[in-house]
Amino acid sequence: MIPNNREPVAPVALPAPFTERMERQLGSHAGDFFAALTGEPPVAVRINPAKWRGEISLEKVPWSNTGYYLPGRPQFTLDPWLHAGAYYVQEPSSMFLEQAVKTVNPEGPLLVLDLCGAPGGKSTHLLSLLAPEDLLVSNEVIRSRAAILEENIQKWGSPNVIVTNSDPRDFSRLPAIFDLVVVDAPCSGEGLFRKDPSAIREWSSENASLCAARQKRIVADVWQCLKPGGFLIYSTCTFNPGENEENLAWLKQQKGAEPVEITLQPGWKIQPVQNSGMTGYRFLPHLTKGEGFFTGVIQKPAGATTFRFPKGEPKIFQPALKQVSAALLPWLSSREELRFFSNNNGHFAFPARWAAILPVVEKTLKVIQAGLPAATGNLPKPVPHPALALSPALRPAIFPEYEMTLEEAVSFLRKETPAAPPPAPGWNVATYQKMPAGWLKNVGNRANNYFPKEWRIRMVPGEIPPPWHHSRENFSN
């Protein structure tokens, strides 16, 4: 998992147009708001319920069942459990996605789209909230960020996902197939001012207006592929009404969008915002323990849904050879029936019930991952994929495990050669505190480290601190 470590920086003055607008918006509470922007941002993590072991006694993020505040910012880079996808470092306000998803709660199996998915916070959260029979399409338009999204999703370990690298307008050519669409829209970034001074330097009134116009284009593009009666969750990390509630009102006017209310608890201190009968929810840092954030839920008007997935096989992700499927199937255990597909990058385990969607999305979108990457290479010696070692879908005890010390685990994550091979010959799952980290292969007198070089830790560690979750005081008995 890719951390977001920060270096201390000098304070940056807030732009005058921003302060003037916030004074108008907040009135007598503006002073408390500006004072909060000078404080330390909270640090929070969201655990992976499919992997995590043990109960945590830290303060919970109140609107998330799997979110926790940390008392400070640890050295995440040197924590093997982060790289193993056991948890995700995430801004706590954005975890409110959980309440939005639970509010709409449509009947499954569901096809869900995360349109602006990178770096992966909302997509990994969705994968934890969705049922195994649901399918998530996680998209990112910028190729470099799509690679980060793909990495984080692979580390989360779920087979029921497709990762794409497409422009939002490409989705307008898809039929109305999605039950739920999440749009965490690119914005002016005002909610990040406290934790990222570069957002202050880049802010301008003109850019905020450009963002609002771009957000309208994005939601208009994606509206076509949302089913009649389907739901759209819209969010930004800004306080600007023009990028938030005014866009919800625009969707009502232009597309007939209908509001969906989220039930709030008084202690959360989240601020409902009304505009033209549409309701949004604003997070302010002097009231909630998190950064600036806005979200709203809308429903597409009901109507006839006539699309049926056509018969036929995909051309890029082709059905795997029977021999390949027979060799790889014993490696997996899953609540869902899986089919194997192959392309130039390897062999993927994909939910069988959703196989018919692959030819449809291939024609319109650039698909970079479909399902769980299981192996590369050809028979008789397929190479297990790094993502397979990290996935809960890997069949227990199918490969021997090699437990590492913290120092050995960090060395492994730096892609260094182990001093000695594990006792068992062949493929071994390298683990730290029983959490899989990747593959080691005992080839006799040495072991080969199969941790991906593009994922490796580049930091040169001195003394390695114990991870935050290994302190007894963080866990309840």
N, C-alpha and C positions, 0 to 999 in steps of 0.2 A: 504494500500500500504506500502511496506517495505522500509523505508528510508535508506540512506547510509551516516549516520553521521560520521564525522572524528574527531579524537582527534589530537591536534598539536603534531608533532613529530620532532625530530632533523633531520637535513639534512643528507642524505646518499650520499657518494661519488659514482659517476658513474663508472662502470667497464671500464677499459682501452680498451678492445677490442671493446666495444660499442662506445666509444668516437672516436676511430681511424676509425671505419667504417663510422660513421656519418660525420666525417671530409672529408672523401673521397666522400661520397654521396653529401654533401652540399657545399663543397669548401669554398668560401669566406663568405657564409652565415652561416657557422657552429657556429660562435661566437654568432650571434643573436639567433640561436636555443638553445644553451646551456644556454644563459641568460634567455630565456623564461621558461626553466625548473625550475628556481629558484623562479618564480613568483607564485601568487595565481591562482589556477584553477578557471575558471568561473563556476557559478552555474546557472543551467537552469532547467526549467520544461516544460513539454508538456501536454497541457490540454486535457481533454476528451470532444470532441465536442458534444457527445450525452448527456452530463450532465452539462457542464459549462454554467453559467449564467453571462452575463455582458461582456463588451469589456474591454480588458486590454491595458493600455497605456505604458507598459514597452517595452524595446528594444526587437525586435523580433529576433529569430534565423533566419537568412536570407533564409535558404534553407528549412524551415518548416513553414507551415501555422499555426501550433498550438504550436510552441515552443517559449519560452520567457526566456530571461536572467533576473536573479534577482540581485539586487545590493549587496547582501551579502547572507550568508547562514543562514536562519532562523531555528528555532527549529521545524523541520518537524514532529518529533514524536508526538508533542502535537497539531497537526492540524487535526481536524476531517475530513476535506475535502480530505486530503491525504488518510486516511483510507477508505473513501467512494469511492475512485476511480475517483475523480473529476479531478485529474492530476497525473502525474508520474514524479518523479525526474530523469532526464536523462542527460547524457553527450551530449552536443549540437552537436558535430561532428557526432555522430552516428545517429542523426535525418536525415542525408543525405539519409537514406534509402527511404525517401519520394520521392526524385528526381529520384531514381532508379526505383521505382515502377511506377511512372508517366511516365517515359520514355518507359518502355516496354508496359504498358497499353493493355494487351491482352483482347480479347473479352470474356465476362462472359456468364454464371456463372463460376467462377473460383474455382479450388481446389488448395490451396496454402499450402506449408509446410515450417514451421520455424524449422529447424533441431536442432539447439542448442539454445533453447528458453529461458532458465532461465537467469536472474530472471524475465524477462517479458517485457523489454523495447521494443524490436523489435516486439514481438507478439502483445502487446497492440497497438503499432503504426500501425501495419498491420490491426488490427481490425477496427481502425478508418479510414484507407484508403480504405478498401475493401467495396464492396456493400453488403447490407443485404442478397442478394441471393448467395454470395460467401461463401466458407467454408475454415476455417483455421485449419490445424493440427499443433499443437504446441508441440514440443518434447523436453525432457531433459533426458539425460542418467543417471545422478546421482540422486538417489531417494530423498535425502534430498533437493536438488535444485529443483526437480520436484514438491515438495510440495509448495515451494515458488512460483514457476511459476503458479501452480494451484490457489493459493491464489490471486495473482495479476490479473490473468485473471478473476476470479470470481468477484473481485472488479470492474473491468472494465465494466462488466455487459452484454456482448454480447452472444446471444444464438448460433451463427454460428461458433462454435469452438469445436474441440476435443483436449484433452490434453493427451499426451502419455509419457511413461517412458521406452524408448527403446534405444538400441545401434544403431548407424548409420548403422551397417552392416545388421540389421534386415530389413531396408528399401530396401536393394538390392533384397529382395525376393518379394517385391510388384511389380505389373505390372506398366507399364508406365502410371500413372494416374494424376500426378501433372502438372498443367499449369505453376506454378512458385514455385521455391525452394529458400529459403533464408538460407545461411550457414554463420553464424557469428562464424568463426572457432576458437577453442581454440588456443592460440598463446603465444608467449614469453612475451607479455605484455609491450613492450617498450613504447607504447603510454600512459601508466598509470603511468610512473615514477614520474610525477609532483604531482599527487594526491595520490599516494599509494607507499610510500617508500619500503614497503615489496616486491613490484615487482622488485625493484632494487636489493635487497638482493638475490632474487631467480633467477636472470638472469644469464645465462652463454651462451657462444657460442655453447656449446654442446646441451643445452636445446633448443636453437633456431633451431638447425638442426633437433632435434627430433620432434619439433613442425611442421616443414615444411614437414617431412615425414608423420606425423600423419594427417596433413591437406590433403595431397594427398589421403591417404586411405579413409578419410571421404567423400571427393567429389566423389571419384570413387565408393564408396558404394551407394551414393544417386543418382548417374547419371542414374542408371537403372530405377528408379521410376519417372523420369522426362519425360514428353511426348516429342516425336519428334516435334521440333519447339518450345518447351517450353523454359523458361528463368531461369537462375540461377544467383542469386545475392550473390557474395562472399565478405566477409569482415573480417578484423582483426583489432586489436588495437595495431599494431606494425609498425615500420618503415622498417623492414628487407625485402629487395627485395626477399630473398629466401622464405619467407612466403607469399609474395604478388604477384608482377607481374610475378615472375618466376613460380608460381603455375598456373597463368592464361595461360602462355605460354605452360606449361606442359599439361593443359587440351586441348589446341589446338592441340598439337602434338599427344596425346594419344586418345582423344575422338572426335576430329574434331570440337571442340567448336569454335563458331564464335563470334567476338567482337560486342558489342553494345555500342555506344557512348552516353554519357550524356551531354546535353547542359549546360555549366557553365556560370555564370555571372561573369564579371571581378572583381567586388567588393568582391566576395567570397574568392578570392586568394587560391583556391584549385588547387593543382598541378597535371596536367595530367602526367601519366607515361606510356611510351611505351616499350613493349618487344615482339619481334617476331610478330608484327602486332596486339597484344592485348593491350588494353588501360585500365589502372587503374587510380584511383584518390586518391591522398595522401593529408592528412591534417597534417600540421606542426604547432606547437603551437606558433611560432613567426610570423606566417602569418594569421592563422585563429583563431577565438575566440572559442577555444575548444581544446580538447586533441588530441593526435596522433591517426590517424584512416586511414584505407585504404579500398577501395571498388572497385569492378569491376563487370560489367554485361556481361554475355555471353549467347548465344543461342545454343540450341542443334540442330544439323542439322535436317531439315524436313524429314519426312518419313511417312509411313502408321501407323495409330493407329487403332488397331483391337480390343482392350479390351472393353468389355461391362460388366457393373456391373451385377453379376448374381442375379436371383430372390431368395428370401428366407429371413428369419428374423434372427437377431443376437441371440446368445445364452446367452451371458453375460448380455448385455443390452436388455432385453426382452421387447416386446411391453407391455405397461401398461394395466392393466385391464380397461375395458370400464368405470367402475364406477370411477376409479381413474382419468382417462382423463376427464370425465364429471365434476368431482369436482374441478380439477385444471385449466381447460381451462378458466373459467371466471376470474381467477386471472391475465391473461396475455393479453396484446395487442401487436401485432407485425405485421410488414409489410409482413413477411413471414409466411406461414402456418406451424404450429408446430405440431409434433407428440410427444407423451409421451412414454418414455421407463423407465423401472425399473430394478434395481439390488439390491444387499444387502445394498447399501449405500443410496438408496432413489429413487426418481422419477425425471427424466430429461426431459426438453422440448427441442426438437431437430428439426432442419429444415426438413420438410417432404420431400423436393426435394432431400435431401442427405441421406435418410434412407438406401438406398441400399449400401452405403459405409461401414456401421457398420459391417456387417458380414465379409467383406474383411479385414478391419484393425484389427478386433478381432483375426483373425487367425494368424496374423503376429506380431502385436504390443501389448504391455501392455497398455490398455486404462484405464486411471484413471478418466476421465471426458468426457462425450459426451453431448454437448449442455449446457443448463442452468440448474443447480440444482434448482429444484422448491420446493421440499418438502421431508420430511422424514416421517416415520410412516405410519400407515394404516388408512383406513376409519373406523369410521366416523369422526375421528379427526386428519387429517394430520397436521404435523408441518411445517409451511413455512420455507424454507431453508434460511440461512443468505444471500446467493448470490441473492435470489429473491428480497429482500428488496433493494439491491443496483443496480438492473438492470433497465434500461429504458424500458424493456419489461413488467414490472409490470404495470397493468392497473391503471391509475390514479383514486384516491378516492375509490378504492375497499377496502382499509383498512384506518382507521382514522390515522392522523399524530399527533405526539406529539413533539412539537418544544422545544428543550433544549437550555439552556444557554451554553456558552463555558465551564464553570466549570462542568455543568451536563454532557455535551458531553464527556469530558475527563474522568470523572468518569464512564460513560457508557462504554467507550473504555477500561477501566481498568477492566471491567466486575464486577463492584460494584453494589450492590442493590440500586435502587433509594430510596430516602427518602420518597417519596409518589408516588402512582400509577398514571398513566395518567387518565384523566377523563373518556375516553371511555372504556367500558369493552372489554375484549378479546384482540385480536392481534392489536398492534399499530406499525406503522412505526416511529421509533425514528429519528428525523431530527435535523440538526443544520444549521441555515441559509437556511432552506428549502432543504438541501441536505440530502438524506436518509443515515443513519448510521447503521441501523439494526433493530431488533425486540425487543419490550417490550410487555409483556402480563399482562394485568390487571386481576388478579385472585381474586379480591374483596378487601381485606384489604392490599394488597401489589402488587408489580409488579415483575415479573421474567425477568431477563436480559438474552436474548438469543444470545448475542454477543459471537462468538466462543472463547473458552479459549485459543486455539493455536494462535489466532490473537491478543490477548489482549496486551495493553501497559503495560510493566513491569516497566517503569520509574516511580519513585515517584515524582510527580511534586511539585514545590513550587509555586511561582507566575506564572500563565500561561500567556504567552505573546499573544497578538492578532495575529491571522494568517496573513501572508504577504498579502494575497489577500483581507483583510478587510480594508486596508488603502485606503482612498479615492484617494490618489495621484497615486495609481496603476491602477485606472480605468478612462477611458475617459467618459465624460458626454454624 
